[in-house]
Amino acid sequence: MTAMRRIGSLTVSAVGLGCNNFGGRLDEQATARVVHAALDAGINFFDTADIYGGGGKSEEYLGRALGSRRSEVIVATKFGMRMDDDRRGARPEYVHAAAEDSLRRLGIDHIDLYQLHTPDPDVPIADTLGAMNDLVKAGKVREIGCSNFSAQQIRDAEQNAQDRGIARFVSVQNEYSLLHRDPEVEVLAECERVHVAFVPFFPLASGLLTGKYHLGQPAPQGSRLASGPRAAQLTDARLELVEELRAFAQSRGHTLLELAFSWLLARPVVASVIAGATTPEQVTANVAAARWELSNADLDAIDTIVPPPRSDH
């Protein structure tokens, strides 16, 4: 079983399941196997989006895989990234339409955490928050969150919600991992200040921190970084860091995967580490990986391998 943490009024497993493989790399049967393995391992937090899997397939597959166990879980989805010319952005009328579409695809009557996937520079945040607040008042959404927001955007949204006494963002989902520490410059501190839960995506740096990539060796066949646009991440410099982190973890009797999860969860502001999985075995390994309690000395040693980013202030 995985430990539990809070996102607003929601209680979520410290390890969640990212559903971006559903409908793309995984067909409906393979999706169901992964979802059931997650439920069996104690994961209750499932994070998807309308664009995942193409045409909403991830939401459809997740909804069908959950079936009668819907009441046991926290379903998070997102809107705002481009589905097509008409379905994108954060205009109030689209917020309502997108939510209805997600509810229908998921086959559920309410979304636990509804997230704006990316800021919309053309729509005032007040307008978007107002529409999301309508969904909360109607009982269609329990909590709202955002993704890919800067510290200033989090601050502006919080102030707007407070001033108007409406639903506020209770979470922000940004990229964060041992190899991408940018949120430490401002975002994590802002989350702590306004009591917003932080949810890291790409916690394994697109797979670099899973342990399957080694300096001087070709990427395993069929792996995500073996080909395609993300293959550019396999630089010698990054793989050298991976080897140093692997050696550190092994010197403490742990794996690189355990280090990647446990380092993120060492921060109280991190609510849940959502990692994708393509097999039941990966799900089980992810949950087990979160059990290492790093000491302050461990954290200091890690900072010497991958130094925290320097703030300009």
HUZI-V985686 format. One record per pair of residues at least 4 apart in sequence whose C-alpha atoms are under 8 Angstrom apart, sorted by sequence separation. I is the first residue (numbers start at 1). J is the second residue. D is the distance in Angstrom with one decimal. If there is no record, write none. Layout:
BEGIN
i-><I I>
j-><J J>
d-><D D>
END
This chain:
BEGIN
i-><6 7 12 20 21 22 23 26 27 28 29 30 31 32 33 34 35 36 37 38 39 48 51 52 53 54 56 57 58 59 60 61 62 63 66 69 83 84 90 91 92 93 94 95 96 97 98 99 100 101 102 103 104 120 123 124 125 126 127 128 129 130 131 132 133 134 135 136 137 149 150 151 152 153 154 155 156 157 158 159 160 161 162 176 177 183 184 185 186 187 188 189 190 191 192 202 204 205 207 208 209 213 214 219 222 223 224 227 234 235 236 237 238 239 240 241 242 243 244 245 246 247 248 249 250 254 255 256 257 258 259 260 261 262 263 278 279 280 281 282 283 284 285 286 287 294 295 296 297 298 299 300 301 302 303 6 7 21 22 23 26 38 39 50 51 52 53 82 83 89 90 103 123 135 136 149 161 175 176 183 184 191 192 204 207 208 213 214 221 225 226 233 234 249 250 254 265 277 294 302 303 5 6 22 38 50 52 82 88 103 135 136 161 162 176 191 204 213 219 220 224 225 249 250 264 265 277 4 5 49 51 52 63 80 81 82 87 103 136 161 176 191 212 213 219 224 225 249 265 4 5 23 50 80 81 103 175 212 218 225 265 4 5 22 49 50 79 80 174 225 246 249 264 3 4 48 49 79 80 158 188 246 249 2 3 48 79 87 157 158 245 275 2 3 132 157 261 2 80 79 207 206 207 79 172 206 79 17 215 144 145 146 149 177 143 144 145 148 149 172 174 176 206 215 77 144 145 146 147 148 149 170 171 172 173 174 175 176 177 178 180 214 215 261 265 17 90 143 144 145 146 147 148 170 171 172 173 174 175 176 177 179 208 213 16 19 35 46 48 49 50 114 143 144 145 146 147 148 169 170 171 172 173 174 175 176 177 178 262 266 15 16 17 18 19 20 24 44 45 46 47 48 49 50 51 55 113 114 118 119 129 145 171 173 175 177 214 215 258 261 262 266 13 16 17 18 19 20 23 24 32 36 44 45 46 47 48 49 50 90 110 111 112 113 114 115 116 117 118 119 214 257 261 262 13 15 16 17 18 19 22 23 24 31 32 35 36 44 45 46 47 48 49 51 90 110 111 112 113 114 115 116 117 118 119 258 259 262 13 16 21 22 23 31 35 45 51 89 109 110 111 112 113 114 115 116 117 118 125 126 136 208 258 262 263 12 13 20 21 32 51 91 110 113 115 125 129 257 258 262 12 19 20 28 32 50 90 95 133 209 258 259 23 24 31 32 77 126 133 208 258 22 23 76 79 92 96 125 126 132 151 155 211 22 75 76 77 78 79 80 81 91 92 95 96 130 151 154 158 263 21 75 76 77 78 79 80 81 91 95 129 150 154 20 23 70 74 75 76 77 78 79 80 90 92 93 129 2 19 22 74 76 78 80 92 96 129 151 155 1 2 22 80 92 151 1 2 1 63 64 19 59 63 64 62 63 211 60 61 63 211 56 59 60 210 211 59 60 209 210 57 209 56 209 50 204 248 204 203 204 245 203 245 203 244 12 11 10 241 241 49 200 203 198 199 203 204 197 198 199 200 201 202 203 196 197 198 199 200 201 202 197 198 199 200 201 199 192 191 188 178 177 178 178 177 10 184 185 184 185 186 185 179 181 182 178 181 10 9 8 8 7 8 7 8 7 8 7 6 47 38 41 34 37 41 34 43 34 38 33 34 37 38 41 31 33 37 30 30 34 14 26 25 21 16 18 20 21 14 15 16 17 18 19 21 14 15 16 17 18 19 12 13 14 15 16 17 18 12 15 17 7 6 5 17 5 15 15 15 14 2 1 2 2>
j-><10 11 16 24 25 26 27 30 31 32 33 34 35 36 37 38 39 40 41 42 43 52 55 56 57 58 60 61 62 63 64 65 66 67 70 73 87 88 94 95 96 97 98 99 100 101 102 103 104 105 106 107 108 124 127 128 129 130 131 132 133 134 135 136 137 138 139 140 141 153 154 155 156 157 158 159 160 161 162 163 164 165 166 180 181 187 188 189 190 191 192 193 194 195 196 206 208 209 211 212 213 217 218 223 226 227 228 231 238 239 240 241 242 243 244 245 246 247 248 249 250 251 252 253 254 258 259 260 261 262 263 264 265 266 267 282 283 284 285 286 287 288 289 290 291 298 299 300 301 302 303 304 305 306 307 11 12 26 27 28 31 43 44 55 56 57 58 87 88 94 95 108 128 140 141 154 166 180 181 188 189 196 197 209 212 213 218 219 226 230 231 238 239 254 255 259 270 282 299 307 308 11 12 28 44 56 58 88 94 109 141 142 167 168 182 197 210 219 225 226 230 231 255 256 270 271 283 11 12 56 58 59 70 87 88 89 94 110 143 168 183 198 219 220 226 231 232 256 272 12 13 31 58 88 89 111 183 220 226 233 273 13 14 31 58 59 88 89 183 234 255 258 273 13 14 58 59 89 90 168 198 256 259 13 14 59 90 98 168 169 256 286 14 15 144 169 273 15 95 95 224 224 225 98 191 225 99 38 236 167 168 169 172 200 167 168 169 172 173 196 198 200 230 239 102 169 170 171 172 173 174 195 196 197 198 199 200 201 202 203 205 239 240 286 290 43 116 169 170 171 172 173 174 196 197 198 199 200 201 202 203 205 234 239 43 46 62 73 75 76 77 141 170 171 172 173 174 175 196 197 198 199 200 201 202 203 204 205 289 293 43 44 45 46 47 48 52 72 73 74 75 76 77 78 79 83 141 142 146 147 157 173 199 201 203 205 242 243 286 289 290 294 42 45 46 47 48 49 52 53 61 65 73 74 75 76 77 78 79 119 139 140 141 142 143 144 145 146 147 148 243 286 290 291 43 45 46 47 48 49 52 53 54 61 62 65 66 74 75 76 77 78 79 81 120 140 141 142 143 144 145 146 147 148 149 288 289 292 44 47 52 53 54 62 66 76 82 120 140 141 142 143 144 145 146 147 148 149 156 157 167 239 289 293 294 44 45 52 53 64 83 123 142 145 147 157 161 289 290 294 45 52 53 61 65 83 123 128 166 242 291 292 57 58 65 66 111 160 167 242 292 57 58 111 114 127 131 160 161 167 186 190 246 58 111 112 113 114 115 116 117 127 128 131 132 166 187 190 194 299 58 112 113 114 115 116 117 118 128 132 166 187 191 58 61 108 112 113 114 115 116 117 118 128 130 131 167 41 58 61 113 115 117 119 131 135 168 190 194 41 42 62 120 132 191 42 43 43 105 106 62 102 106 107 106 107 255 105 106 108 256 102 105 106 256 257 106 107 256 257 105 257 105 260 102 257 302 260 260 261 302 261 305 264 305 74 74 74 305 306 117 270 273 269 270 274 275 269 270 271 272 273 274 275 269 270 271 272 273 274 275 271 272 273 274 275 274 269 269 269 260 260 263 264 264 112 308 309 309 310 311 311 306 308 309 306 309 143 143 143 170 170 171 171 196 196 197 197 197 274 280 283 277 280 284 278 287 279 283 279 280 283 284 287 278 280 284 278 279 283 265 278 278 276 272 274 276 277 271 272 273 274 275 276 278 272 273 274 275 276 277 271 272 273 274 275 276 277 272 275 277 271 271 271 283 272 286 287 290 290 287 287 288 290>
d-><5.7 6.4 7.7 7.7 5.2 5.1 5.4 5.5 6.1 6.3 6.4 6.4 6.1 6.0 6.1 6.2 6.3 6.1 6.1 6.4 5.3 6.8 6.2 6.2 5.0 7.6 6.5 6.0 6.0 6.0 6.3 6.0 6.1 6.3 5.5 7.3 5.3 6.8 6.4 6.2 6.6 6.4 5.8 6.2 6.4 6.2 6.2 6.1 6.2 6.2 5.9 5.9 6.8 7.9 6.9 6.9 6.0 6.0 6.5 6.2 5.9 6.3 6.6 6.5 6.2 6.1 6.4 5.9 8.0 5.7 6.3 6.2 6.1 6.1 6.1 6.1 6.1 6.2 6.1 6.0 6.3 5.8 6.7 5.3 6.0 4.9 5.6 8.0 6.3 6.1 6.3 6.1 6.3 5.6 6.4 5.7 6.1 6.1 8.0 7.4 7.9 7.5 7.7 6.9 6.4 7.9 7.9 5.2 6.7 6.2 6.0 6.6 6.3 6.2 6.4 6.2 6.0 6.1 6.2 6.2 6.1 6.0 6.7 6.4 5.0 6.3 6.4 6.2 6.5 5.9 5.7 6.7 6.4 6.1 7.5 6.9 6.8 6.4 6.2 6.1 6.4 6.3 6.0 6.9 7.9 5.8 6.4 6.2 6.2 6.3 6.3 6.7 6.9 6.2 4.5 4.8 7.0 5.8 6.6 6.8 5.8 5.2 6.5 7.2 5.7 6.8 5.0 6.2 5.9 7.5 5.9 5.5 7.2 5.3 4.7 6.3 5.1 7.2 5.8 5.7 7.3 4.6 7.8 4.8 7.9 6.2 7.9 7.7 6.3 5.5 5.8 7.5 6.6 4.9 5.8 7.2 6.0 5.7 6.7 7.7 6.3 5.7 5.9 7.4 7.7 4.9 5.4 4.4 7.5 6.3 5.5 5.7 6.2 7.5 7.1 6.4 6.3 6.0 6.7 6.5 7.4 4.4 5.4 7.6 6.9 7.7 5.9 6.4 5.4 7.6 8.0 7.6 7.9 7.9 5.4 7.0 7.2 6.7 7.0 5.3 6.6 6.8 7.9 7.4 5.1 7.7 7.9 5.8 7.6 5.4 6.2 7.8 7.5 5.0 6.2 7.0 7.8 7.3 7.8 7.5 7.4 4.5 5.9 5.8 7.4 6.6 7.6 4.4 7.7 7.2 6.7 7.9 7.4 5.8 5.3 6.8 6.9 7.8 5.7 6.2 7.2 4.9 6.2 5.9 5.5 6.5 8.0 7.6 7.4 6.9 6.7 7.7 6.2 7.9 7.1 7.4 7.0 6.6 8.0 7.6 7.2 7.4 7.5 6.5 7.9 7.6 7.7 7.3 6.6 7.3 7.7 6.5 7.0 7.4 7.7 6.7 4.4 7.4 7.9 6.9 7.7 5.0 7.9 5.3 7.8 5.1 5.4 6.3 5.2 6.3 7.2 7.4 5.0 6.4 6.0 6.7 5.4 6.2 6.8 7.7 7.6 6.6 6.4 7.7 7.4 7.2 7.5 7.5 6.2 4.6 4.9 4.4 5.0 4.8 4.5 5.2 4.6 5.4 4.7 6.6 4.7 6.6 7.9 7.6 5.9 6.9 7.4 7.5 7.9 7.9 7.0 6.5 6.9 7.3 5.8 6.3 5.7 7.7 7.1 6.1 5.7 6.1 5.6 5.8 5.7 5.8 6.4 7.9 7.0 7.2 6.5 6.9 6.3 6.2 5.8 6.3 7.7 6.8 6.1 6.3 6.3 6.1 4.6 6.1 7.8 7.0 6.7 7.9 7.1 7.7 7.8 7.9 6.9 6.5 7.2 6.3 7.8 7.1 7.9 6.2 4.9 6.8 7.3 4.8 5.0 5.0 4.9 7.6 7.4 4.6 7.5 7.5 4.5 4.9 5.2 4.7 4.6 4.4 5.9 7.9 6.8 6.2 5.7 6.2 6.4 5.6 6.4 6.1 5.5 7.0 7.1 7.6 5.2 6.6 5.5 7.6 5.9 6.2 6.4 8.0 7.2 4.2 7.2 6.7 7.4 6.5 7.7 5.8 6.3 6.0 5.7 6.7 6.4 7.0 6.0 4.4 4.7 4.8 4.8 4.8 4.3 4.6 4.9 5.4 6.5 7.7 7.6 5.6 5.7 7.4 7.4 5.7 7.0 7.2 7.2 7.4 7.4 5.7 6.5 5.4 6.5 6.0 5.3 6.0 4.8 6.1 6.9 7.0 8.0 7.5 7.3 8.0 4.1 6.7 7.0 6.2 6.0 5.1 6.6 7.9 6.0 6.2 7.3 6.6 6.8 6.4 7.3 6.2 6.0 7.0 5.6 7.5 6.5 5.7 4.8 7.6 6.4 7.3 6.1 6.9 7.5 7.5 5.0 7.9 7.2 7.9 7.4 6.4 5.2 7.4 6.7 7.0 5.1 6.5 7.9 6.1 6.9 8.0 7.8 7.5 5.9 7.4 7.6 4.6 6.0 5.9 6.6 5.8 6.5 5.8 6.2 7.1 5.5 6.4 7.8 7.4 4.7 7.5 7.5 7.7 7.5 5.3 4.5 5.4 4.5 5.4 5.3 6.6 6.3 7.0 7.9 6.4 7.9 6.8 7.0 7.9 5.7 6.5 5.9 6.2 5.7 5.4 6.2 5.8 7.5 7.6 7.3 7.5 6.6 6.7 7.5 7.4 5.3 7.9 5.1 7.3 7.5 5.9 8.0 5.8 5.7 7.5 7.7 8.0 7.9 4.7 6.7 7.6 7.2 7.3 7.7 7.0 4.2 7.5 6.7 5.7 7.6 4.8 7.7 7.4 5.7 7.7 5.7 5.1 6.5 6.3 5.1 7.5 6.2 5.0 8.0 6.0 7.0 6.4 6.6 7.8 7.9 6.4 7.0 7.9 7.5 7.3 7.1 7.9 6.9 6.9 8.0 7.6 7.1 7.3 8.0 7.3 6.8 5.8 5.8 7.2 7.3 5.7 4.7 5.9 7.4 7.3 7.9 6.5 7.7 6.2 5.9 5.6 5.9 6.2 6.9 5.7 7.7 6.3 6.8 7.1 7.3 6.3 7.2 7.2 6.6 7.1 7.7 7.9 7.0 7.8 7.3 6.4 6.9 6.7 7.9 5.3 7.2 6.4 6.3 7.1 6.4 7.9 7.6 7.1 5.2 6.2 7.6 6.4 7.6 7.7 7.4 5.6 7.5 7.3 7.4 7.7 7.1 5.2 6.3 6.8 7.9 5.7 6.0 7.5 4.8 6.6 7.3 7.0 7.8 6.4 7.2 7.7 7.6 7.0 7.6 6.8 7.6 6.8 5.9 5.1 6.7 7.3 6.2 5.3 5.7 5.0 5.0 6.0 6.9 4.2 4.9 4.3 5.4 4.3 7.9 7.5 6.3 6.1 5.9 6.5 5.8 7.4 7.0 7.6 7.4 6.5 6.1 5.5 7.9 7.1 7.3 6.0 7.3 8.0 6.2 7.5 8.0 7.8>
END
